């Protein structure tokens, strides 16, 4: 699932259909490189936000730590590919 590299929102669209320029409708970010998250990572990010809002901070911290490990692996892959 494609997402904004700044805020993680999936509410992004191409600015111009013929060009590879993306715009995030949530934070206003514009750029050519977007993040293609695995669906499970986005789902976990949303669970973390929800848990933090509900005051379940310990649970949110554990989920966040697991997700950060996965994100580091994804970042390494992206660096190897030249992003």
C-alpha positions in Angstrom: 0.0 0.0 0.0 1.5 3.3 -1.0 1.9 5.9 1.7 3.4 9.3 2.4 7.0 9.1 3.6 6.5 12.1 6.0 3.3 11.2 7.9 2.5 7.6 6.8 -0.9 8.6 5.5 -2.3 6.5 2.6 -4.4 9.4 1.4 -2.0 10.3 -1.4 -2.6 11.1 -5.1 -0.6 11.9 -8.1 -0.3 15.7 -8.7 -0.2 15.2 -12.4 -1.4 11.9 -13.9 1.4 11.9 -16.5 4.2 12.7 -14.0 5.4 10.8 -11.0 4.8 13.6 -8.5 2.8 12.6 -5.5 0.8 14.8 -3.0 -0.3 13.9 0.6 -3.7 15.2 1.3 -3.1 14.9 5.1 0.2 16.8 5.6 0.7 18.5 2.2 4.0 16.7 1.4 4.9 16.7 -2.3 7.6 14.5 -3.9 8.5 11.7 -6.3 9.5 9.0 -3.8 6.6 7.3 -1.9 6.8 4.4 0.5 5.2 1.2 -0.4 4.4 -0.3 3.0 3.2 -3.9 3.4 -0.4 -3.8 4.5 0.3 -5.4 7.8 2.7 -2.6 8.8 0.1 0.1 8.1 -2.4 -1.8 10.1 0.0 -2.0 13.0 0.7 1.7 12.8 -3.0 2.4 13.1 -3.3 0.1 16.0 -0.5 1.9 17.8 -2.1 5.3 17.2 -5.4 3.9 18.5 -3.8 2.4 21.6 -2.0 5.7 22.4 -5.2 7.6 22.1 -7.0 5.1 24.5 -4.2 5.4 27.1 -2.8 1.9 26.5 0.7 3.2 26.3 2.6 0.0 27.4 0.9 -2.0 24.7 1.5 0.8 22.1 5.2 1.0 23.0 5.7 -2.8 22.5 3.9 -2.7 19.1 5.8 0.4 18.1 9.2 -1.3 18.9 8.3 -4.3 16.8 7.2 -2.1 13.9 10.4 0.0 14.1 12.5 -3.1 13.7 10.5 -4.0 10.6 10.8 -0.4 9.3 14.6 -0.5 9.7 14.7 -3.6 7.5 12.5 -1.9 4.9 14.7 1.2 5.0 17.8 -1.0 4.4 16.2 -2.6 1.4 15.2 0.8 0.0 18.8 2.1 0.4 20.2 -1.0 -1.4 17.8 -0.2 -4.2 19.0 3.4 -4.4 16.2 5.3 -2.6 
